[in-house]
Every structure is written in structure tokens, then in C-alpha cells.
């Protein structure tokens, strides 16, 4: 088997993590740089620890029309991006460009769907794929040669057994689990009174939402049975909401996302301009 490894990184997740981890950092002119600094440190950490042969950073391109048509309140509860962070997005994109790190953002597409498409496209026997994200939706992608790591626990790899231990069900059943319990982070309501443990027990026994409803008369206790009955339309809707798309036209070719040495002559002046001198010293080794 080849030692080829593709790291697919959830860019927006990293940006927010960097921004809130380091709250006070700016240039002498008052330009915030905390997210840029934290993001760059994490990217270099992944380069060093994961040692990928290929990699790409994905970004959200807005809410998809398809999901908004299904649920108008989808992600409506999320606060708007802080201005101090919004101004750093172009700087982070510039950092990636100068570092030679490929990036992709598709208008009207969520990063989750882009990641799912890339996994489906490049999954093969001679390519290990590591998805770097804390989004539990992406656990449905785990399978042969595909793992997930959380940015906060880079040494803890979630394979199929890890997903089952964490969520109570295997990766293929994650959409059914989320359909039952909902997803608070995406403003998707679930079945009243059905939490993760109850949902996992149902899915371990019946294997899918479809089979849960096919055997609804067997479900105990009665209150869970009635809650499921009352929420059938919600659960069916949720399945469509949480199942990731894998058919986007990303126009990403494997030959274009190979890991390259950092061109310090291109990157260092940019970092110096932002007064991120520590990063410059780190780049020089």
C-alpha cells in the first residue's frame, strides 16, 4: 500500500478556534491578527504531525438553497461573524496562497458537502484520508482508509470503531442518529424526548430510521413510541438535511493539491507586514 495521505481541513472551524483561543493580538496600527496567527500555527502543526502528501483547506460558501428550502430556519440561530474576525478572512486566504496550501470555496455550498465530495472522489486503496474537523456531521464519512481527527485532539484518530464508541452507532448510521436527535448547532430540531443514547439504542436494534418506523409498534416505552409517531415528518425531513452531498463539481484535481515546501521568500514579507515575527522565525527553523 502507498504512503499517500490526503488531509482535508475544515477551514472555518479552524478560523473560529484560532480567533477565540487568542483574543488579543494586533499590529501596531491596530489590525487584528489573532486568527491569522492561530490558524497559521495549526496549519504548520498539521503539516508536521500528519505529514500529508496532499492537502486542502475547505471554506463555507454560504447556505445551500436545497437545505434552506427544506428548513427555512436552518442555522438561523448562529450569530454573525465578529467584525474583528471578518477582516482577517482575506488575510488567512492570502496566508494559504503564499504558503502554497490549496484552498477551495464554492458559492452556495457548505464546506461539509465539499469535504464529503472530496472524500468520495479520492477514497481509494492507496490513499489514506484524514478529515480535520470538530463537526459531527462529518463522522458519516469515516470508513475504509478515511478517519476524522478533532483540531483539539490531533492525536486522537476516529476510525469506524472510534465513531461507534463515541456516538453509539457506526458511521453509516450517523445521518439517522442526527435525524432523530436533531442538531442544535445547525438549528435542526429532533424528536421530543429522544436523546443520543435512546436514539443509538433504537438504531442498534433496528439499524435505520426506516426500520424503526417499520417496527414502531415494538418501540418501548410508550412515550418514545408516541413521540416518534408525532415527529415522523420531522425525522424524514431531517434525514434529507443531515445527509451530506457527495456529488459537487469541485474541480479539484489530486495533482494540484500536493504538499509543497514553503516559499519563505514569498511568505515572510507578508508575515513581517502583519508583525507576526514569531511565525517568521518558526518558518526559518
Buried (B, 14 or more C-beta within 10 A) or exposed (E): EEEBBBBBBBBBBBBBBBBEBBEEBEEEEEBBBBBBBBBBBBBBEBBEEBEBBBBBBBBBBEBBEEBBEBBEEBBEEEEEBBEBBEBBBEBBBBBBBBBBBBBBBBEEBBBBBBBBBBBBBBBEEEBBBBBBBBBBBBBBBBBEBBBBBBBEEBEEEBBBEBBBEEBBBBBBBBBBBBBBBBBEEBBBBBBBEBEBEBBBEBBEEBBBBEBBBEEBEEBEEEEBBBBBEEBEEBBEBBBEBBBBBBEBEBEBEBEEBBBEEBEBEEBBEBBEEBBBEEBBEEBEE
